[in-house]
Amino acid sequence: MAFFQDKLFILSFPIFCTIIEVFALGAVYTPPNVERLTDRFSRVPVNERYTVAFGGSNVHMTNNGTNADLSLNKSSGSGLMSKNKYHYGFFSAAMKLPAGFTSGVVVAFYLSNSDVFPHNHDEIDIELLGHERRKDWVLQTNIYGNGSVKTGREEKFYLWFDPTTSFHEYSILWNNHHIVFLVDNVPVREVLHNTAISSVYPSKPMSAYTTIWDGSEWATRGGKYPVDYKYAPFVVSLRGTEVEGCILNKKNDVGPSCTRSSLSSLDPVDGEEFAKLSSQQTTGLQWSRGKHMFYSYCKDASRYKVLPPECNAK
């Protein structure tokens, strides 16, 4: 849940796979070509769509507000939140993560409405976890709906690049048909809105957040490998954002003013072309999950004696 606040060994692979050298655990392959979903939307300055959520002294707008640096030090983390809430949409941020020893540091790009619905909130998470004992980062995705926090739906991935040397795109597509998590436009996870998951499918308007915070107690086995503040400050840099969706009408929050009950070419985010993955995106999804996913709650029989119903859905 997101809150406020060695080089690899070279192994033998099939001829069609190219090895690239990054700091990650396990085999790393060159991703397949996929359409660039981020090219369909306009990149906007950070300060046009976001405002400070917490830790204002650790939030530094740069390039006239186009970019931002968020930092974590011993006194505070920091975060941004969108100026609007959305019934659904496409949300993306180009980020460069802190380098060096980052155990316990969490960078989160996520959607949430816990400020409005503290007991039955929805949440869609991309969390980047500073790896315990090593200099790697791990990508974790998760969703909650209607306060279903007792059932974690985490999936974890090793990245196929070093996220500390350049900017990479982290994106969420959320609509009435599915939720898609993407990294550099490559889908890594798709949550279909079907009968099996409908009761916990995020459905209420949410804000978008970008945060950096101390996750020692949560992300490193109960604080076994806490944040070492001798390496602080830890800084995540944002280079522009993309936010496109159905904005909550603050004067009348009964329901969305945009169409979402049926496919519509008039709706750029909930419309027909965003209702399912393309063949290229499906190939990318299979690649990322086959090559880089190392944990899925649906495979964790020791955690769940009875798996959540969507795990068995066809």
matplotlib code that plots the C-alpha trace (Angstrom):
import matplotlib.pyplot as plt

x = [0.0, 1.2, 1.2, 2.0, 4.8, 26.7, 26.1, 24.0, 25.4, 25.5, 23.6, 22.7, 19.5, 17.7, 19.0, 16.1, 16.8, 19.4, 21.0, 21.4, 23.6, 21.7, 21.7, 19.0, 18.6, 18.3, 18.1, 17.4, 16.0, 15.4, 11.7, 9.6, 8.4, 5.0, 3.0, 3.8, 0.6, 2.3, 2.5, -1.3, -1.5, 0.1, 2.9, 2.2, 4.2, 4.1, 2.8, -0.1, -1.7, -0.2, 0.1, 2.2, 0.6, 3.1, 6.7, 6.7, 10.3, 11.4, 9.5, 11.5, 9.9, 12.5, 12.4, 9.6, 7.5, 7.8, 9.8, 10.1, 12.5, 11.0, 13.3, 13.4, 15.6, 15.5, 12.9, 10.4, 9.4, 7.5, 4.7, 2.5, -1.2, -3.3, -5.4, -8.4, -10.0, -10.8, -13.5, -11.0, -8.1, -4.5, -1.8, 2.0, 5.2, 8.7, 10.9, 14.5, 15.1, 17.7, 21.0, 23.1, 22.1, 18.3, 17.0, 13.7, 13.1, 9.7, 8.8, 5.1, 3.1, -0.5, -4.2, -6.2, -9.3, -8.3, -8.7, -12.4, -13.2, -10.9, -12.7, -13.6, -11.0, -9.8, -6.2, -4.1, -0.4, 2.9, 5.5, 9.3, 11.1, 14.7, 16.0, 17.2, 21.0, 21.6, 21.4, 18.5, 15.0, 11.9, 8.6, 5.5, 1.9, -1.2, -4.9, -7.5, -11.2, -13.8, -11.3, -10.2, -6.8, -6.7, -6.3, -3.0, -3.0, 0.7, 2.8, 6.5, 9.0, 12.7, 13.3, 15.1, 17.1, 18.8, 16.1, 18.7, 20.7, 17.9, 14.2, 11.6, 7.9, 5.6, 1.9, -1.5, -4.5, -7.7, -11.2, -14.4, -12.9, -9.5, -6.5, -3.2, 0.2, 2.9, 6.7, 8.1, 4.8, 5.3, 2.3, 3.4, 0.0, -3.6, -6.6, -9.7, -13.0, -15.0, -17.5, -14.7, -13.2, -16.1, -16.7, -13.1, -12.5, -11.6, -14.7, -14.8, -13.1, -9.4, -6.5, -3.1, 0.0, 3.7, 5.6, 8.8, 8.8, 10.4, 8.9, 11.4, 8.8, 6.7, 9.0, 12.0, 10.7, 9.5, 12.5, 15.2, 16.9, 15.8, 16.6, 20.2, 20.1, 23.8, 23.1, 20.3, 18.8, 17.2, 15.8, 13.4, 13.2, 10.0, 10.2, 6.8, 3.5, 0.5, -2.9, -6.0, -9.4, -12.8, -12.6, -14.9, -17.3, -16.8, -20.2, -22.0, -20.1, -23.1, -21.5, -19.2, -20.3, -18.4, -19.7, -18.4, -21.2, -20.6, -17.8, -17.6, -15.3, -16.1, -14.4, -10.6, -9.8, -12.8, -13.5, -13.2, -9.5, -8.7, -11.1, -8.6, -4.9, -3.7, -1.8, 1.5, 0.6, -0.5, 2.9, 4.6, 2.5, 3.5, 7.1, 7.3, 5.4, 7.3, 10.8, 10.6, 7.8, 9.1, 6.0, 2.3, -0.3, -2.2, 0.7, 1.2, -0.6, 1.2, -0.3, -3.8, -5.3, -8.1, -6.9, -8.9, -11.6, -10.1, -7.0, -9.1, -11.2, -10.8]
y = [0.0, 3.5, 6.0, 9.7, 10.0, -7.9, -7.4, -10.1, -13.5, -14.1, -17.2, -18.9, -17.8, -18.5, -16.6, -14.2, -12.7, -10.0, -9.5, -6.0, -5.1, -3.5, -3.9, -6.4, -10.0, -12.7, -12.7, -9.5, -9.4, -6.6, -5.7, -6.3, -3.3, -2.0, 1.0, 4.1, 4.8, 7.9, 9.4, 9.6, 12.1, 15.5, 15.9, 18.8, 20.6, 19.1, 22.2, 22.4, 19.1, 18.6, 20.4, 19.7, 16.9, 16.9, 17.6, 21.0, 21.8, 18.6, 19.4, 21.5, 22.6, 23.0, 24.4, 26.8, 24.0, 21.7, 19.2, 18.4, 16.8, 15.1, 14.1, 12.0, 12.9, 12.0, 14.6, 14.0, 12.4, 14.4, 14.1, 15.6, 15.1, 15.9, 19.1, 17.1, 13.7, 11.4, 8.8, 7.0, 8.0, 7.6, 8.7, 8.7, 10.1, 10.0, 9.4, 8.9, 7.1, 7.7, 5.9, 4.2, 2.3, 2.7, -0.1, 0.9, 3.8, 3.7, 5.8, 5.5, 6.6, 5.8, 6.6, 6.8, 8.2, 7.4, 11.1, 11.0, 7.3, 6.4, 3.1, 1.9, 3.5, 2.4, 2.4, 1.5, 1.4, 1.4, 1.2, 1.2, -0.5, 0.2, -3.3, -4.6, -5.1, -4.4, -1.4, -2.8, -1.4, -3.7, -2.7, -3.7, -3.3, -3.6, -2.7, -2.2, -1.6, -0.6, -0.9, -4.5, -3.9, -7.3, -9.0, -7.8, -8.2, -7.6, -8.6, -7.9, -7.4, -6.9, -4.1, -4.6, -1.3, 0.7, 3.2, 5.5, 6.6, 8.0, 8.8, 6.0, 6.1, 4.6, 4.6, 3.5, 3.1, 2.8, 2.6, 0.5, -2.3, -3.0, -1.6, -1.7, -1.0, -0.1, 0.6, 2.4, 1.6, -2.1, -3.6, -5.5, -6.3, -6.2, -6.5, -7.2, -5.8, -9.0, -10.7, -12.3, -9.0, -6.6, -6.2, -4.9, -3.2, 0.5, 2.5, 5.7, 8.9, 9.1, 11.5, 10.8, 10.9, 10.8, 10.3, 9.3, 8.0, 5.7, 2.3, 0.5, -1.1, -2.3, -2.9, -4.6, -7.5, -5.5, -3.1, -5.6, -3.4, 0.2, 3.3, 4.4, 8.1, 8.6, 8.3, 10.9, 12.9, 10.4, 12.3, 11.2, 13.4, 13.9, 15.2, 16.1, 14.2, 13.0, 13.1, 12.5, 11.4, 12.0, 14.8, 14.7, 17.6, 19.2, 20.9, 17.6, 14.5, 12.2, 10.6, 11.2, 13.6, 11.5, 8.3, 5.1, 2.6, 1.7, 1.8, 5.3, 6.8, 10.1, 9.1, 9.0, 7.0, 4.7, 4.2, 1.2, 1.5, 1.4, -1.4, -4.2, -4.7, -4.7, -7.7, -5.9, -5.0, -8.5, -9.7, -7.1, -8.3, -11.9, -10.9, -8.9, -11.4, -14.4, -12.8, -10.4, -11.1, -13.0, -12.8, -13.0, -13.2, -15.7, -18.1, -17.7, -20.7, -20.3, -16.9, -17.7, -21.1, -20.1, -17.9, -14.7, -15.5, -13.6, -15.9, -18.7, -16.7, -17.6]
z = [0.0, -0.7, 2.1, 2.7, 4.2, -9.0, -12.1, -13.6, -14.5, -18.3, -19.1, -22.4, -24.0, -27.3, -30.3, -30.5, -27.1, -26.6, -23.2, -21.9, -18.9, -15.9, -12.2, -11.5, -10.3, -12.9, -16.7, -18.5, -22.0, -24.6, -24.5, -27.6, -29.7, -28.5, -29.5, -27.4, -25.4, -23.9, -27.4, -27.5, -24.7, -24.1, -21.6, -19.2, -16.6, -13.2, -11.6, -14.0, -12.8, -9.3, -6.0, -2.9, -0.8, 2.1, 2.9, 1.1, 2.1, 0.2, -3.0, -5.5, -8.8, -11.6, -15.1, -14.2, -12.8, -15.7, -13.6, -9.9, -7.5, -4.4, -1.6, 1.5, 4.5, 8.2, 8.9, 6.2, 2.9, 0.3, -2.2, -4.9, -5.5, -8.5, -8.4, -9.6, -8.9, -11.8, -12.4, -14.7, -16.9, -18.1, -15.7, -16.4, -15.0, -16.3, -13.3, -12.4, -9.1, -6.4, -6.9, -4.3, -1.3, -1.0, 1.2, 2.7, 0.4, -1.5, -4.5, -5.3, -8.3, -7.5, -7.4, -4.2, -2.5, 1.1, 1.9, 1.1, 1.9, 4.8, 5.6, 2.1, -0.1, -3.6, -4.7, -7.7, -7.0, -8.8, -6.0, -6.6, -3.7, -2.8, -2.5, 0.8, 1.0, -2.7, -5.0, -7.1, -7.4, -7.5, -9.1, -7.2, -8.4, -6.3, -6.2, -3.5, -3.9, -1.3, 1.6, 0.7, 2.3, 4.1, 0.7, -0.9, -4.6, -5.1, -8.1, -8.2, -11.1, -11.7, -14.1, -17.4, -17.0, -14.4, -13.2, -11.6, -14.7, -16.9, -16.9, -17.5, -18.0, -15.3, -16.4, -15.3, -17.5, -15.5, -17.0, -16.7, -18.7, -17.2, -15.3, -17.1, -15.5, -18.0, -17.8, -20.8, -22.5, -22.0, -20.1, -17.0, -15.6, -16.7, -14.2, -16.1, -14.8, -14.6, -12.2, -10.2, -9.1, -9.5, -5.7, -5.2, -8.6, -8.0, -9.0, -7.0, -8.1, -7.2, -7.1, -8.5, -6.3, -6.6, -3.3, -1.7, 1.8, 4.4, 4.0, 6.3, 8.6, 5.6, 2.7, 4.4, 6.5, 9.5, 9.5, 9.1, 6.5, 7.3, 5.4, 6.1, 6.4, 6.0, 2.3, 2.4, 0.8, -1.5, -4.5, -7.2, -10.2, -12.4, -15.9, -16.9, -16.5, -18.4, -16.9, -19.1, -17.9, -16.7, -14.0, -11.0, -11.2, -7.8, -7.9, -8.5, -7.5, -7.9, -11.0, -14.0, -16.6, -19.2, -20.8, -19.2, -19.4, -23.0, -25.6, -27.2, -29.7, -28.2, -24.9, -25.4, -22.3, -21.7, -25.4, -27.7, -28.5, -24.7, -23.9, -24.5, -25.2, -28.8, -30.1, -29.6, -26.1, -25.3, -26.6, -24.3, -21.3, -21.9, -22.2, -19.0, -17.0, -18.4, -18.1, -15.2, -12.8, -9.7, -7.4, -7.8, -5.0, -7.2, -6.9, -3.1, -1.7, 1.6, 2.0, 0.8, 1.6, -0.7, -3.5, -4.3, -6.9, -9.8, -9.6, -10.9, -13.4, -17.1]

ax = plt.figure().add_subplot(projection="3d")
ax.plot(x, y, z, "-o")
ax.set_aspect("equal")
plt.show()
